[in-house]
Amino acid sequence: MAQLLALVILVVVVIGIVKLVRIVPQGYEWTVETFGKYTGTLSPGLHFLIPIYQAIGHKMNMMEQVLDVPSQDVITKDNAVVRVDGVVFYQVLDAAKAAYEVANLEQASLALVMTNIRTVLGSMDLDESLSKRDEINARLLRVVDEATHPWGVKVNRIEIKDISPPRDLIDAMARQMKAEREKRANILDAEGFRQAAILKAEGEKQSAILSAEGEKEAAFRAAEARERTAEAEAKATTMVSDAIAGGNINALNYFVANNYIGALKEMANSPNQKMLLLPIEATGVIGAMAGIAELAKESLTQQQRPAAAPVPPLR
């Protein structure tokens, strides 16, 4: 009987020591309750409690934790049904609030996140929900962090992992994207043809301008040549007229023979001319040519004749 009593006393002493000495691991905080009432929080390290009088209430994990959001069906603004899931990163900052302000912290946080996912995606159409992932995450983080602040919790990040539309909707979106790309390709082709036509028209315009400039310059040169020829003919006619007025009949023969030979040249060079009839005797032409030779001889003799000596003045 004495041994049994001693054993019971030993067990009570061991339990008392265990209840007296408490070691809180790093990354955790424990709440202390006195007769069921919260009285303090134990930080990591060695602590001593009064057995029966004091007890541990909740052991709170103070490290950042990850909470998976299960997938759920959400109806978008344009009545498209998508399946959405996500992940939440949160951290307990106040152990007492997290322990006593909410009954089940993880379940409450999960319900809050899922409800706000439906709210945010329900205010967007399908294209916005698929393309504005960052905006969705930011809106969820702002709302959920504000709602969990009274619980002593800090929500660091909320990420939407996947947004999956129905299969038929995915096929329709693929056809729409293909049609849009074909449209852009056709627009680019049309723009290319338009630029090519513009450049071709500009080239033809510049070519026409340069051609007109060339024709203008050629006409100016031809007119200048005709002007020079007319001046030469006028000068020759004047010279012949002066010679005839001076009594030299050979100048007249030169003028007639020159025009005669020119007329024969034009008749002989005609493409449709196969036979040439000369109604004038050849001796007339030969005589005219002799007159030309005589005129040239006299002109040369006048040029070689020495000038008359000057008469000395009378003294």
Beta strands, then each sheet from edge to edge (+ up, - down):
strand 1: 21-24
strand 2: 28-34
strand 3: 37-42
strand 4: 45-48
strand 5: 54-61
strand 6: 65-75
strand 7: 81-92
strand 8: 153-164
sheet 1: 1+ 4-
sheet 2: 3+ 2- 5+
sheet 3: 6+ 7- 8+
end
